[in-house]
Amino acid sequence: MQPVNQARLQIHFCVLLWGFTAILGKLITLPALPLVWWRMLLVTGALLLVPRVRRQLRTMSWRLIGAYAGIGVLVSLHWLTFYAAIKLSNASVGATCIALGPVFLAFIEPWLARRKFDPRELLIGVAVVPGVVMVVGGVPVDMRIGIAVGVLSALFVALFGSLNKRMVESGDPLTVTFIELGTGTLFLTLLAPLLPHQGALFVLPGLHDALLLLALAFGCTLLPFTLALVALRHMSAFGTQMVTNLEPVYAIVLAIVLLGEQHELDHWFYLGVVVILAAVFMHPLLHRKQRVTTQPELLGTTESHSMVD
């Protein structure tokens, strides 16, 4: 098999694994905060065992470590709100909301990068509005709080994605992931006492949840991250982004097959999903002629996107 074709298959497999994160988030009975805390702790502990990570960490300046630590706080808030959205609604709604990440990115990235705003990016924002309206109208009223939290999660994706893009050449991807997720774990540890009803943060999960957490941490985080790093050597950034944008599609299909969520949502929800995804796919198409670079750091810190210009 040609390396390019093999890379495409690897990326699709990675995106499929990321699609399972929403499903596992629904199946794990822990609340969102301990769920995310355990996931980040497991991944951080595994990365600490990698000699390359320890070597690179010793060579980094404290200023750079501090910058990535700040981004790690945003990563933890993204995952916390993502899984909270799933708990408050369902996996399909959570995955759909996170698809709004590239839309927010189109507006946030020019501001953070101090570059001129592109009118084509405004077009993307306008195009997604009808889809959001249809999605909101297509879910039960008691799930709409989940949509609001999911949109907040997508905003965090865009924020830490834009910040990571500014520092893409500053550190080894595995080491950056260790710093960001390690800081996120510490941040959630300090945050837990300030939130109500989160006393179970430090309680060991039951066997059912423990097995699913291991699958989430290693099968849906470290494994696809490693495979994606290899595949990116043979794929363009444009091709990578087009594949990773399929993650909400995989997640929704899995939610229908495994969780039967189509019975909880009506046709307006799925029409809205089509509109939102059309806008998401339009973004890389509009910018295809521009020079793009791939950020492997984002593959390590979010299952949702490898977001590039």
C-alpha positions, -999 to 999 in steps of 0.1 A, spaced: 0 0 0 12 35 -9 23 55 22 -2 83 14 -31 58 12 -20 41 44 -18 76 61 -54 83 50 -66 51 65 -47 58 97 -62 93 100 -97 80 94 -91 53 121 -79 81 145 -110 102 138 -132 71 144 -115 66 178 -121 103 186 -157 98 177 -159 71 205 -149 97 231 -185 111 231 -199 76 234 -176 67 263 -184 100 279 -221 90 279 -215 55 291 -192 64 320 -213 70 350 -189 94 367 -199 131 366 -180 153 341 -154 166 365 -140 133 379 -143 118 344 -120 144 329 -97 144 359 -91 107 356 -86 108 319 -60 136 321 -43 119 350 -40 86 332 -26 102 300 -2 124 320 11 94 340 17 74 308 36 103 291 57 107 322 71 72 316 83 82 281 121 91 283 118 116 255 93 136 274 115 138 305 145 148 284 126 175 265 111 189 297 145 195 312 155 216 282 124 239 282 125 273 297 102 281 326 86 308 305 77 283 278 65 258 303 43 285 319 28 294 285 18 258 278 6 254 313 -18 283 308 -31 267 276 -35 235 296 -61 252 318 -81 260 287 -78 224 276 -91 211 309 -120 236 307 -128 224 271 -129 187 282 -149 196 313 -176 215 294 -176 189 266 -184 160 289 -208 182 309 -227 189 277 -229 152 270 -241 145 305 -267 173 303 -280 162 268 -265 133 249 -235 123 228 -250 135 195 -256 170 209 -221 172 224 -204 162 192 -225 186 171 -217 215 194 -180 208 193 -182 210 155 -186 247 160 -149 249 170 -136 258 136 -163 285 133 -152 302 165 -116 297 153 -123 317 121 -130 348 143 -107 342 172 -75 333 153 -72 366 134 -76 385 167 -49 365 185 -26 364 155 -31 401 149 -39 396 112 -65 412 90 -100 396 93 -109 377 62 -145 384 50 -148 347 39 -146 338 76 -176 360 83 -194 340 56 -188 308 76 -202 324 108 -233 335 90 -238 301 73 -238 282 106 -265 303 123 -295 285 106 -280 252 116 -277 262 152 -313 273 152 -325 240 138 -303 220 162 -318 239 192 -353 234 179 -347 197 173 -338 187 208 -361 184 239 -362 215 261 -344 198 290 -314 192 267 -309 228 257 -287 236 286 -264 209 272 -263 228 239 -252 260 258 -225 242 276 -214 225 244 -211 258 226 -189 270 255 -167 240 250 -163 248 213 -152 283 223 -125 268 245 -114 246 216 -109 277 194 -91 296 222 -65 269 230 -62 259 194 -53 295 183 -28 298 212 -12 264 203 -9 276 167 12 305 178 36 282 196 36 253 172 74 252 167 83 258 203 82 223 218 80 186 212 44 175 207 44 147 233 61 170 259 36 198 251 8 174 256 23 163 290 26 199 302 -9 208 291 -27 178 304 -6 177 336 -14 213 343 -51 206 335 -51 178 360 -37 201 387 -61 228 378 -91 205 381 -78 193 415 -78 228 428 -111 236 411 -130 206 426 -135 220 461 -151 251 447 -178 233 427 -209 217 444 -216 180 443 -181 170 432 -169 151 463 -163 119 443 -134 134 424 -108 114 444 -129 82 447 -117 52 427 -142 44 399 -159 11 398 -147 -17 375 -171 -7 347 -161 30 347 -124 21 352 -123 -1 321 -141 26 301 -117 53 314 -87 32 303 -102 29 269 -108 66 268 -73 76 279 -53 51 260 -75 39 231 -90 73 223 -62 96 233 -27 82 232 -32 56 205 -47 80 179 -22 107 188 7 84 180 -9 71 148 -17 106 137 18 119 142 30 91 118 3 97 93 8 135 92 43 129 76 25 118 44 -6 140 43 -12 177 36 -27 198 63 -57 204 41 -63 167 36 -59 161 74 -84 188 83 -110 175 59 -108 141 75 -107 153 111 -138 174 104 -157 141 100 -154 134 137 -189 147 146 -203 126 118 -186 95 132 -198 104 167 -234 109 157 -235 77 137 -220 58 166 -245 74 190 -274 62 167 -260 27 164 -248 21 200 -271 44 220 -302 47 199 -302 85 203 -322 91 171 -353 84 193 -344 114 215 -340 139 186 -362 149 157 -354 156 120 -347 193 127 -317 184 147 -302 163 119 -309 190 93 -292 215 116 -262 191 118 -260 190 80 -259 228 78 -233 232 105 -210 205 90 -214 221 56 -201 254 70 -172 235 88 -162 219 56 -165 251 37 -137 267 58 -108 247 46 -121 248 10 -122 286 11 -86 287 24 -72 258 3 -49 280 -17 -33 295 13 -1 280 28 -11 258 58 8 241 85 -2 212 107 -2 214 145 4 179 160 0 194 195 -37 198 189 -39 161 181 -27 154 215 -48 177 235 -82 174 218 -99 146 201 -121 170 182 -99 188 157 -65 193 141 -74 229 134 -53 246 108 -56 277 86 
